[in-house]
């Protein structure tokens, strides 16, 4: 999922600043898509760690896709891309290492309430793709509007 996110983000420095409305009627920008991927990874990581510690997960107070912040609307620069690469590569490694350290049986028979840890990992892959696919490769969108 991280490779897919970063491959699309690599095209986003050409973004013209216009928010993109996806097929579900939700508004996205490059910054918003990356924010949602990152927030989603952090949220479910916190859930996994709390459940392993025998605690209930903290309540989720994200505004999620409902909100497009002023920060989501700023230009997406090469520096933003470099920061996203560093951030998401590290988060991806943390997830890979954490899941690899779990006993195989615990992936499907996970402690606490909610999805199994395997279901969470599969959910993250799909959710991350949804956010960045909502923006898509910028070149394709520009060609479609000509």
C-alpha positions as CSV (number, residue, x, y, z in Angstrom):
1,X,0.0,0.0,0.0
2,X,2.8,2.4,0.9
3,X,4.5,1.8,-2.5
4,X,1.1,2.5,-4.3
5,X,0.6,5.7,-2.2
6,X,4.1,7.0,-3.0
7,X,3.9,6.1,-6.7
8,X,0.8,8.3,-7.1
9,X,2.2,11.0,-4.8
10,X,5.2,11.2,-7.1
11,X,2.9,12.8,-9.7
12,X,1.2,15.3,-7.4
13,X,3.8,18.1,-7.6
14,X,2.0,18.9,-10.9
15,X,-1.3,19.5,-9.0
16,X,-3.0,22.7,-10.1
17,X,-4.6,23.4,-6.7
18,X,-8.1,22.5,-7.6
19,X,-9.7,20.0,-5.1
20,X,-10.8,16.7,-6.7
21,X,-14.2,15.2,-6.1
22,X,-14.2,11.5,-6.3
23,X,-16.9,9.1,-7.4
24,X,-18.4,9.1,-3.9
25,X,-18.7,12.9,-3.9
26,X,-15.9,13.4,-1.4
27,X,-13.4,16.1,-1.9
28,X,-9.7,15.3,-1.9
29,X,-6.4,17.0,-2.5
30,X,-2.9,15.5,-2.4
31,X,-2.3,16.8,1.2
32,X,-5.7,15.5,2.4
33,X,-5.1,12.0,0.8
34,X,-1.7,11.7,2.6
35,X,-3.1,13.0,5.8
36,X,-5.9,10.4,5.7
37,X,-3.4,7.6,5.0
38,X,-1.2,8.7,7.8
39,X,-4.0,9.2,10.3
40,X,-5.5,5.8,9.4
41,X,-2.2,4.1,10.0
42,X,-1.7,5.8,13.3
43,X,-5.3,5.2,14.5
44,X,-5.2,1.5,13.9
45,X,-1.6,1.2,15.2
46,X,-2.9,2.8,18.5
47,X,-5.8,0.3,18.5
48,X,-3.5,-2.7,18.0
49,X,-1.1,-1.6,20.7
50,X,-4.0,-0.9,23.2
51,X,-5.6,-4.3,22.6
52,X,-2.3,-6.1,23.0
53,X,-1.8,-4.2,26.3
54,X,-5.3,-5.4,27.4
55,X,-6.7,-1.9,27.3
56,X,-9.7,-0.5,25.3
57,X,-8.6,1.5,22.3
58,X,-8.8,5.3,22.7
59,X,-11.8,6.9,21.2
60,X,-11.4,8.1,17.6
61,X,-12.0,11.8,17.2
62,X,-10.7,12.3,13.7
63,X,-12.8,14.4,11.4
64,X,-11.7,12.0,8.6
65,X,-12.8,12.7,5.1
66,X,-15.5,15.1,6.2
67,X,-13.2,18.0,6.6
68,X,-10.9,19.6,4.1
69,X,-8.6,21.9,6.1
70,X,-6.8,25.0,4.8
71,X,-3.5,23.0,5.0
72,X,-5.0,20.5,2.6
73,X,-5.4,23.2,-0.1
74,X,-1.8,24.4,-0.2
75,X,0.4,23.5,-3.2
76,X,2.0,20.1,-3.1
77,X,5.8,20.6,-3.5
78,X,8.8,18.4,-3.9
79,X,9.6,19.0,-0.3
80,X,6.1,17.7,0.7
81,X,6.8,14.6,-1.4
82,X,10.1,14.0,0.4
83,X,8.4,14.4,3.8
84,X,5.7,12.0,2.8
85,X,8.2,9.4,1.6
86,X,10.1,9.6,4.9
87,X,6.9,9.5,7.0
88,X,5.1,6.8,5.2
89,X,8.1,4.6,4.6
90,X,8.8,4.6,8.4
91,X,5.2,4.0,9.3
92,X,5.1,1.1,6.8
93,X,8.2,-0.4,8.3
94,X,6.7,-0.1,11.8
95,X,3.6,-1.9,10.7
96,X,5.5,-4.6,8.9
97,X,7.8,-5.2,11.9
98,X,5.0,-5.1,14.4
99,X,2.8,-7.5,12.5
100,X,5.7,-9.8,11.7
101,X,6.4,-10.0,15.5
102,X,2.9,-11.3,16.3
103,X,2.4,-15.0,16.5
104,X,0.5,-16.3,13.4
105,X,-2.5,-17.4,15.5
106,X,-2.8,-13.9,17.0
107,X,-3.4,-12.4,13.6
108,X,-6.8,-14.1,13.4
109,X,-7.5,-14.6,17.1
110,X,-6.7,-11.1,18.3
111,X,-7.3,-9.9,21.8
112,X,-10.0,-7.3,22.6
113,X,-13.1,-6.3,20.6
114,X,-13.1,-5.5,16.9
115,X,-11.6,-6.8,13.8
116,X,-8.8,-9.3,13.9
117,X,-5.4,-7.9,13.4
118,X,-5.2,-9.5,10.0
119,X,-8.5,-7.8,9.0
120,X,-7.1,-4.5,10.2
121,X,-4.0,-4.9,8.0
122,X,-6.2,-5.7,5.0
123,X,-8.5,-2.8,5.8
124,X,-5.5,-0.4,5.9
125,X,-4.3,-1.5,2.5
126,X,-7.7,-0.8,1.0
127,X,-8.3,2.4,2.8
128,X,-4.9,3.8,1.8
129,X,-5.6,3.0,-1.8
130,X,-9.0,4.6,-1.6
131,X,-7.7,7.9,-0.4
132,X,-4.9,8.2,-3.0
133,X,-6.9,6.8,-5.8
134,X,-9.4,9.5,-5.1
135,X,-6.7,12.0,-6.2
136,X,-5.2,9.6,-8.8
137,X,-2.2,10.4,-11.0
138,X,-2.3,14.1,-11.7
139,X,-1.1,13.7,-15.4
140,X,-4.2,11.6,-16.2
141,X,-6.5,14.2,-14.7
142,X,-4.9,17.0,-16.5
143,X,-5.2,15.2,-19.9
144,X,-8.9,14.4,-19.2
145,X,-9.7,18.1,-18.7
146,X,-8.0,19.3,-21.9
